Amino acid sequence: MKILVCGGAGYIGSHSVKALLGEGYEVVVFDNFSSGRKELLVGGEVIRADLDDKKDVQRVFRSREIGAVLHFASLIQVGESCVQPQKYYTHNLSTSLNLFEAMLQSGANKIIFSSSAAVYGIPQQTPIPESHPLVPANPYGQTKLFVERILQDYDRAYGLKFISLRYFNAAGADSEGQLGEMHDPETHLIPNILLYLLHKKPAFELYGTDFTTPDGTAVRDYIHVTDLASAHVLALKRLLAGSESDFINLGTNTGHSVLEVIRKVEDVTGIKVAYKPRPRRWGDVPVLLASNDKAEQILGWKPRFSSLETIIKTAWNWHKKQ
């Protein structure tokens, strides 16, 4: 039995591939390399193909004994989704539907879905539990919610079992230095600060200084990418053991504002961070903070690398190498 990892050459996908290989799984990486990087591949069989092409997807399932799927492949930029919603609805939904159809045809009936805290929208309580109302504040979050609803219907009608992992803010890099964050364009906070300090970006822009938070900047729950990867392995093991479908947050119960992150970067690097204040972006919410009680209870998962200092140190070491 092999594990198909769609988007396995991306940031979180590549770290999860490494975690799966470390647990002895046979891995097949499926990626069109539109944003994935061959430099982030550490093993497994690699297939360069596109989920947009039904024939590509079906061919993989016909020619290999795929026992389960990890689905990371999607467009992920919140700001872009607000400007180009058609692009996001078309791509994120059609690729998922093609994948699910191929799974049903082959008899593969277990999938770990890469979802997002964006399904919750503006928090009505913090930390956010999985029972929180689902009211996405941007098209990106809507696409994740729509796929979750499709999965629920497919489970009820066809027995397609899933665990949807709702990430908060993925950050950091592999502690062994093999893997890290290589988005183009880069939209995440911590790498943007570090790339600026390494003179790879002309300026660092801080979006939003008037949020209803203690220092006026957005508060987020940052989780180390290695901890995310380990949660995927635990969720996969649970599905393979016969569990029912579920939705599980992945976060730390702890929030840090943008200014707090900047101060910690200065502590770690010893370099002063200059920034240019900019208006908040459409779709950004003041605070996103996860309750991870369910992940701990259901998966036995506890973040090991997700202190802000460890996140920044591993990311800094990675970006300096690049």
C-alpha positions as a Markdown table, in Angstrom:
| # | Residue | x | y | z |
|---|---|---|---|---|
| 1 | Met | 0.0 | 0.0 | 0.0 |
| 2 | Lys | 1.3 | 3.4 | -0.9 |
| 3 | Ile | 0.4 | 6.9 | 0.3 |
| 4 | Leu | -0.3 | 9.5 | -2.4 |
| 5 | Val | 0.7 | 13.0 | -1.3 |
| 6 | Cys | -0.8 | 15.7 | -3.6 |
| 7 | Gly | 1.2 | 18.8 | -3.4 |
| 8 | Gly | 4.1 | 16.9 | -1.8 |
| 9 | Ala | 6.7 | 19.3 | -3.2 |
| 10 | Gly | 5.2 | 22.2 | -1.3 |
| 11 | Tyr | 6.1 | 23.7 | 2.1 |
| 12 | Ile | 3.9 | 21.6 | 4.4 |
| 13 | Gly | 3.6 | 18.7 | 1.9 |
| 14 | Ser | 7.4 | 18.2 | 1.7 |
| 15 | His | 7.8 | 18.2 | 5.5 |
| 16 | Ser | 4.9 | 15.6 | 5.7 |
| 17 | Val | 6.6 | 13.5 | 3.1 |
| 18 | Lys | 9.7 | 13.4 | 5.2 |
| 19 | Ala | 7.7 | 12.5 | 8.3 |
| 20 | Leu | 5.9 | 9.7 | 6.4 |
| 21 | Leu | 9.2 | 8.3 | 5.0 |
| 22 | Gly | 10.6 | 8.4 | 8.6 |
| 23 | Glu | 7.7 | 6.2 | 9.7 |
| 24 | Gly | 8.3 | 3.6 | 6.9 |
| 25 | Tyr | 5.5 | 4.5 | 4.5 |
| 26 | Glu | 5.9 | 4.1 | 0.8 |
| 27 | Val | 5.2 | 7.6 | -0.6 |
| 28 | Val | 4.1 | 8.8 | -4.0 |
| 29 | Val | 4.5 | 12.5 | -4.5 |
| 30 | Phe | 2.0 | 14.0 | -7.0 |
| 31 | Asp | 2.8 | 17.7 | -7.9 |
| 32 | Asn | 2.5 | 19.9 | -10.9 |
| 33 | Phe | 5.4 | 22.1 | -9.6 |
| 34 | Ser | 3.6 | 25.3 | -10.2 |
| 35 | Ser | 4.6 | 26.3 | -6.7 |
| 36 | Gly | 6.2 | 23.1 | -5.4 |
| 37 | Arg | 10.0 | 22.8 | -5.5 |
| 38 | Lys | 12.1 | 19.8 | -6.5 |
| 39 | Glu | 14.7 | 21.0 | -3.9 |
| 40 | Leu | 12.1 | 20.1 | -1.2 |
| 41 | Leu | 11.9 | 16.4 | -2.2 |
| 42 | Val | 13.7 | 14.1 | 0.1 |
| 43 | Gly | 12.5 | 10.7 | -1.2 |
| 44 | Gly | 9.6 | 8.7 | -2.5 |
| 45 | Glu | 8.4 | 8.3 | -6.0 |
| 46 | Val | 7.7 | 11.6 | -7.8 |
| 47 | Ile | 5.0 | 12.1 | -10.4 |
| 48 | Arg | 4.9 | 15.4 | -12.3 |
| 49 | Ala | 1.2 | 15.8 | -13.1 |
| 50 | Asp | -1.8 | 18.0 | -12.5 |
| 51 | Leu | -5.0 | 17.4 | -10.5 |
| 52 | Asp | -6.7 | 19.6 | -13.1 |
| 53 | Asp | -6.3 | 16.7 | -15.6 |
| 54 | Lys | -8.6 | 13.8 | -14.7 |
| 55 | Lys | -6.7 | 11.4 | -16.9 |
| 56 | Asp | -3.4 | 12.2 | -15.0 |
| 57 | Val | -5.1 | 11.6 | -11.7 |
| 58 | Gln | -6.9 | 8.4 | -12.7 |
| 59 | Arg | -3.7 | 7.0 | -14.3 |
| 60 | Val | -1.9 | 7.2 | -11.0 |
| 61 | Phe | -4.6 | 5.3 | -9.1 |
| 62 | Arg | -4.9 | 2.6 | -11.9 |
| 63 | Ser | -1.2 | 1.9 | -12.0 |
| 64 | Arg | -0.4 | 1.9 | -8.2 |
| 65 | Glu | -2.0 | 0.5 | -5.1 |
| 66 | Ile | -2.8 | 3.7 | -3.4 |
| 67 | Gly | -4.2 | 3.1 | 0.1 |
| 68 | Ala | -4.7 | 6.6 | 1.3 |
| 69 | Val | -4.2 | 10.2 | 0.2 |
| 70 | Leu | -2.8 | 13.4 | 1.8 |
| 71 | His | -4.2 | 16.4 | -0.1 |
| 72 | Phe | -2.2 | 19.6 | 0.2 |
| 73 | Ala | -2.6 | 20.9 | -3.4 |
| 74 | Ser | -4.4 | 24.2 | -3.6 |
| 75 | Leu | -4.1 | 27.9 | -4.1 |
| 76 | Ile | -3.4 | 29.5 | -0.7 |
| 77 | Gln | -3.1 | 33.3 | -0.9 |
| 78 | Val | -5.9 | 35.1 | 1.0 |
| 79 | Gly | -5.3 | 38.4 | -0.6 |
| 80 | Glu | -5.2 | 37.1 | -4.1 |
| 81 | Ser | -8.4 | 35.1 | -3.5 |
| 82 | Cys | -10.2 | 38.4 | -2.7 |
| 83 | Val | -9.0 | 39.9 | -6.0 |
| 84 | Gln | -9.5 | 36.8 | -8.1 |
| 85 | Pro | -12.2 | 34.7 | -6.5 |
| 86 | Gln | -13.0 | 32.9 | -9.7 |
| 87 | Lys | -9.5 | 31.5 | -9.9 |
| 88 | Tyr | -9.7 | 30.1 | -6.4 |
| 89 | Tyr | -13.2 | 28.6 | -6.7 |
| 90 | Thr | -12.4 | 27.0 | -10.0 |
| 91 | His | -9.0 | 25.6 | -9.1 |
| 92 | Asn | -9.5 | 24.5 | -5.5 |
| 93 | Leu | -12.8 | 22.9 | -6.1 |
| 94 | Ser | -12.2 | 21.3 | -9.5 |
| 95 | Thr | -8.9 | 19.7 | -8.5 |
| 96 | Ser | -10.4 | 18.3 | -5.3 |
| 97 | Leu | -13.4 | 16.9 | -7.2 |
| 98 | Asn | -11.1 | 15.2 | -9.7 |
| 99 | Leu | -9.1 | 13.6 | -6.9 |
| 100 | Phe | -12.1 | 12.4 | -5.0 |
| 101 | Glu | -13.6 | 10.9 | -8.2 |
| 102 | Ala | -10.4 | 9.0 | -8.9 |
| 103 | Met | -10.3 | 7.7 | -5.3 |
| 104 | Leu | -13.9 | 6.4 | -5.5 |
| 105 | Gln | -13.2 | 4.7 | -8.8 |
| 106 | Ser | -10.1 | 2.9 | -7.4 |
| 107 | Gly | -11.5 | 2.0 | -4.0 |
| 108 | Ala | -9.1 | 4.2 | -2.1 |
| 109 | Asn | -11.4 | 5.6 | 0.7 |
| 110 | Lys | -9.1 | 7.4 | 3.1 |
| 111 | Ile | -7.9 | 11.0 | 2.9 |
| 112 | Ile | -6.3 | 13.7 | 5.1 |
| 113 | Phe | -7.3 | 17.1 | 3.9 |
| 114 | Ser | -5.3 | 20.2 | 4.3 |
| 115 | Ser | -7.8 | 22.7 | 5.5 |
| 116 | Ser | -7.4 | 26.0 | 7.3 |
| 117 | Ala | -8.5 | 28.2 | 10.2 |
| 118 | Ala | -9.9 | 30.5 | 7.5 |
| 119 | Val | -13.1 | 28.4 | 7.6 |
| 120 | Tyr | -14.0 | 30.1 | 10.9 |
| 121 | Gly | -13.9 | 33.7 | 9.7 |
| 122 | Ile | -13.9 | 36.4 | 12.4 |
| 123 | Pro | -13.7 | 34.6 | 15.7 |
| 124 | Gln | -16.7 | 34.7 | 18.0 |
| 125 | Gln | -14.6 | 33.2 | 20.8 |
| 126 | Thr | -10.9 | 32.4 | 21.3 |
| 127 | Pro | -9.3 | 30.0 | 21.4 |
| 128 | Ile | -11.4 | 28.7 | 18.5 |
| 129 | Pro | -12.9 | 25.2 | 19.0 |
| 130 | Glu | -13.9 | 23.0 | 16.1 |
| 131 | Ser | -17.6 | 23.6 | 17.0 |
| 132 | His | -17.2 | 27.4 | 16.2 |
| 133 | Pro | -19.6 | 28.7 | 13.5 |
| 134 | Leu | -18.1 | 28.4 | 10.0 |
| 135 | Val | -18.3 | 31.9 | 8.4 |
| 136 | Pro | -15.2 | 32.4 | 6.2 |
| 137 | Ala | -14.2 | 36.0 | 5.7 |
| 138 | Asn | -12.5 | 35.5 | 2.3 |
| 139 | Pro | -12.9 | 33.3 | -0.8 |
| 140 | Tyr | -9.8 | 31.2 | 0.1 |
| 141 | Gly | -11.6 | 30.2 | 3.3 |
| 142 | Gln | -14.8 | 29.5 | 1.4 |
| 143 | Thr | -13.0 | 27.1 | -0.8 |
| 144 | Lys | -11.7 | 25.1 | 2.1 |
| 145 | Leu | -15.2 | 25.0 | 3.7 |
| 146 | Phe | -16.8 | 23.9 | 0.4 |
| 147 | Val | -14.3 | 21.0 | 0.1 |
| 148 | Glu | -15.0 | 20.0 | 3.7 |
| 149 | Arg | -18.7 | 19.9 | 2.9 |
| 150 | Ile | -18.1 | 17.9 | -0.2 |
| 151 | Leu | -16.1 | 15.4 | 1.9 |
| 152 | Gln | -19.0 | 15.1 | 4.4 |
| 153 | Asp | -21.4 | 14.3 | 1.6 |
| 154 | Tyr | -19.0 | 11.8 | 0.0 |
| 155 | Asp | -18.5 | 10.1 | 3.4 |
| 156 | Arg | -22.3 | 9.8 | 3.8 |
| 157 | Ala | -22.9 | 8.6 | 0.3 |
| 158 | Tyr | -19.8 | 6.7 | -0.7 |
| 159 | Gly | -17.9 | 5.9 | 2.5 |
| 160 | Leu | -15.0 | 8.2 | 1.8 |
| 161 | Lys | -13.4 | 8.6 | 5.2 |
| 162 | Phe | -11.5 | 11.8 | 5.9 |
| 163 | Ile | -9.8 | 13.9 | 8.6 |
| 164 | Ser | -9.8 | 17.6 | 7.8 |
| 165 | Leu | -6.9 | 19.3 | 9.6 |
| 166 | Arg | -7.6 | 23.0 | 10.1 |
| 167 | Tyr | -4.2 | 24.7 | 10.3 |
| 168 | Phe | -3.5 | 28.0 | 11.9 |
| 169 | Asn | -0.3 | 29.7 | 10.8 |
| 170 | Ala | 2.4 | 27.3 | 9.6 |
| 171 | Ala | 5.9 | 28.6 | 10.2 |
| 172 | Gly | 9.5 | 27.5 | 10.7 |
| 173 | Ala | 11.7 | 25.0 | 8.9 |
| 174 | Asp | 13.0 | 21.5 | 9.3 |
| 175 | Ser | 15.4 | 21.4 | 12.2 |
| 176 | Glu | 17.9 | 19.3 | 10.2 |
| 177 | Gly | 18.1 | 22.0 | 7.6 |
| 178 | Gln | 16.8 | 19.9 | 4.7 |
| 179 | Leu | 13.5 | 21.7 | 4.1 |
| 180 | Gly | 12.0 | 25.1 | 4.5 |
| 181 | Glu | 9.7 | 27.7 | 3.1 |
| 182 | Met | 10.1 | 28.7 | -0.6 |
| 183 | His | 6.9 | 30.4 | -1.7 |
| 184 | Asp | 6.9 | 32.7 | -4.8 |
| 185 | Pro | 5.6 | 35.2 | -4.1 |
| 186 | Glu | 6.1 | 34.9 | -0.4 |
| 187 | Thr | 3.1 | 36.2 | 1.6 |
| 188 | His | 3.8 | 34.8 | 5.1 |
| 189 | Leu | 5.0 | 37.1 | 7.9 |
| 190 | Ile | 8.1 | 35.4 | 9.3 |
| 191 | Pro | 9.9 | 34.5 | 6.0 |
| 192 | Asn | 9.1 | 38.0 | 4.7 |
| 193 | Ile | 10.9 | 39.6 | 7.7 |
| 194 | Leu | 13.8 | 37.2 | 7.3 |
| 195 | Leu | 14.2 | 37.8 | 3.6 |
| 196 | Tyr | 14.2 | 41.5 | 4.2 |
| 197 | Leu | 17.0 | 41.1 | 6.8 |
| 198 | Leu | 18.9 | 39.0 | 4.2 |
| 199 | His | 18.5 | 41.8 | 1.6 |
| 200 | Lys | 16.4 | 39.6 | -0.6 |
| 201 | Lys | 13.4 | 42.0 | -0.3 |
| 202 | Pro | 13.7 | 45.8 | -0.6 |
| 203 | Ala | 11.4 | 46.5 | 2.4 |
| 204 | Phe | 9.2 | 44.8 | 5.0 |
| 205 | Glu | 5.6 | 46.0 | 5.0 |
| 206 | Leu | 3.4 | 45.6 | 8.1 |
| 207 | Tyr | -0.2 | 45.3 | 7.1 |
| 208 | Gly | -2.6 | 46.7 | 9.7 |
| 209 | Thr | -1.7 | 48.7 | 12.8 |
| 210 | Asp | -5.3 | 49.5 | 13.9 |
| 211 | Phe | -6.7 | 46.1 | 14.7 |
| 212 | Thr | -8.6 | 45.7 | 18.0 |
| 213 | Thr | -5.6 | 44.0 | 19.7 |
| 214 | Pro | -3.3 | 45.2 | 22.5 |
| 215 | Asp | -0.7 | 46.7 | 20.2 |
| 216 | Gly | -2.9 | 47.2 | 17.1 |
| 217 | Thr | -1.3 | 44.5 | 15.0 |
| 218 | Ala | -2.9 | 41.1 | 14.1 |
| 219 | Val | -2.5 | 38.2 | 16.5 |
| 220 | Arg | -1.9 | 34.7 | 15.1 |
| 221 | Asp | -1.3 | 31.2 | 16.3 |
| 222 | Tyr | 2.1 | 30.1 | 14.8 |
| 223 | Ile | 2.7 | 26.4 | 14.6 |
| 224 | His | 6.0 | 24.8 | 13.5 |
| 225 | Val | 5.7 | 23.0 | 10.2 |
| 226 | Thr | 7.4 | 19.9 | 11.7 |
| 227 | Asp | 4.6 | 19.7 | 14.3 |
| 228 | Leu | 2.1 | 20.0 | 11.4 |
| 229 | Ala | 3.7 | 17.1 | 9.6 |
| 230 | Ser | 3.7 | 14.9 | 12.7 |
| 231 | Ala | -0.1 | 15.6 | 13.1 |
| 232 | His | -0.6 | 14.3 | 9.5 |
| 233 | Val | 1.1 | 11.0 | 10.3 |
| 234 | Leu | -1.0 | 10.6 | 13.5 |
| 235 | Ala | -4.2 | 11.4 | 11.6 |
| 236 | Leu | -3.3 | 9.0 | 8.8 |
| 237 | Lys | -2.7 | 6.2 | 11.4 |
| 238 | Arg | -6.0 | 6.9 | 12.9 |
| 239 | Leu | -7.9 | 6.7 | 9.6 |
| 240 | Leu | -6.0 | 3.5 | 8.6 |
| 241 | Ala | -7.1 | 2.0 | 12.0 |
| 242 | Gly | -10.7 | 2.5 | 11.0 |
| 243 | Ser | -11.7 | 5.8 | 12.7 |
| 244 | Glu | -14.7 | 7.8 | 11.6 |
| 245 | Ser | -14.3 | 11.1 | 9.7 |
| 246 | Asp | -13.4 | 14.2 | 11.7 |
| 247 | Phe | -12.4 | 17.9 | 11.8 |
| 248 | Ile | -9.4 | 18.8 | 13.9 |
| 249 | Asn | -7.6 | 22.1 | 14.6 |
| 250 | Leu | -3.8 | 22.3 | 14.5 |
| 251 | Gly | -2.5 | 25.2 | 16.6 |
| 252 | Thr | -0.9 | 25.9 | 19.9 |
| 253 | Asn | -3.5 | 27.8 | 22.0 |
| 254 | Thr | -1.1 | 30.7 | 22.1 |
| 255 | Gly | -1.1 | 33.9 | 20.0 |
| 256 | His | 1.6 | 36.4 | 19.0 |
| 257 | Ser | 1.1 | 39.8 | 17.5 |
| 258 | Val | 3.1 | 40.9 | 14.5 |
| 259 | Leu | 5.1 | 43.3 | 16.7 |
| 260 | Glu | 5.8 | 40.5 | 19.1 |
| 261 | Val | 7.1 | 38.4 | 16.2 |
| 262 | Ile | 9.3 | 41.3 | 15.0 |
| 263 | Arg | 10.8 | 41.7 | 18.5 |
| 264 | Lys | 11.6 | 38.0 | 18.7 |
| 265 | Val | 13.2 | 38.1 | 15.2 |
| 266 | Glu | 15.4 | 40.9 | 16.5 |
| 267 | Asp | 16.3 | 38.8 | 19.5 |
| 268 | Val | 17.2 | 35.8 | 17.5 |
| 269 | Thr | 19.1 | 37.5 | 14.6 |
| 270 | Gly | 20.6 | 40.5 | 16.5 |
| 271 | Ile | 19.4 | 42.7 | 13.7 |
| 272 | Lys | 16.9 | 45.6 | 14.0 |
| 273 | Val | 13.8 | 45.2 | 11.9 |
| 274 | Ala | 12.6 | 48.4 | 10.1 |
| 275 | Tyr | 9.1 | 48.2 | 8.7 |
| 276 | Lys | 6.7 | 50.3 | 6.6 |
| 277 | Pro | 3.1 | 50.5 | 8.1 |
| 278 | Arg | 0.5 | 49.7 | 5.5 |
| 279 | Pro | -3.4 | 49.5 | 5.7 |
| 280 | Arg | -4.8 | 46.1 | 6.7 |
| 281 | Arg | -5.6 | 43.7 | 3.9 |
| 282 | Trp | -9.2 | 42.9 | 3.0 |
| 283 | Gly | -10.2 | 39.6 | 4.6 |
| 284 | Asp | -7.7 | 39.8 | 7.5 |
| 285 | Val | -9.2 | 39.2 | 10.9 |
| 286 | Pro | -7.7 | 40.7 | 14.2 |
| 287 | Val | -7.1 | 37.4 | 16.1 |
| 288 | Leu | -6.9 | 33.7 | 15.1 |
| 289 | Leu | -6.1 | 31.4 | 18.0 |
| 290 | Ala | -6.7 | 27.7 | 18.0 |
| 291 | Ser | -8.0 | 25.4 | 20.7 |
| 292 | Asn | -5.9 | 22.3 | 20.2 |
| 293 | Asp | -7.7 | 20.2 | 22.9 |
| 294 | Lys | -9.3 | 17.9 | 20.3 |
| 295 | Ala | -5.9 | 17.2 | 18.6 |
| 296 | Glu | -4.4 | 16.3 | 21.9 |
| 297 | Gln | -7.4 | 14.1 | 22.9 |
| 298 | Ile | -8.1 | 12.4 | 19.5 |
| 299 | Leu | -4.6 | 12.2 | 18.0 |
| 300 | Gly | -2.4 | 12.3 | 21.1 |
| 301 | Trp | -0.7 | 15.2 | 19.4 |
| 302 | Lys | 1.4 | 17.8 | 21.3 |
| 303 | Pro | 3.4 | 20.5 | 19.5 |
| 304 | Arg | 7.1 | 20.0 | 20.2 |
| 305 | Phe | 8.8 | 22.7 | 18.1 |
| 306 | Ser | 6.3 | 25.5 | 18.1 |
| 307 | Ser | 7.8 | 28.0 | 20.5 |
| 308 | Leu | 8.2 | 31.3 | 18.7 |
| 309 | Glu | 11.9 | 31.2 | 19.3 |
| 310 | Thr | 12.3 | 27.7 | 17.8 |
| 311 | Ile | 10.2 | 28.7 | 14.8 |
| 312 | Ile | 12.2 | 31.7 | 14.1 |
| 313 | Lys | 15.6 | 30.1 | 14.7 |
| 314 | Thr | 14.9 | 27.2 | 12.3 |
| 315 | Ala | 13.5 | 29.5 | 9.7 |
| 316 | Trp | 16.5 | 31.9 | 10.0 |
| 317 | Asn | 18.9 | 29.0 | 9.6 |
| 318 | Trp | 17.1 | 27.8 | 6.5 |
| 319 | His | 16.9 | 31.1 | 4.8 |
| 320 | Lys | 20.6 | 31.9 | 5.5 |
| 321 | Lys | 21.5 | 28.7 | 3.7 |
| 322 | Gln | 19.5 | 29.7 | 0.6 |
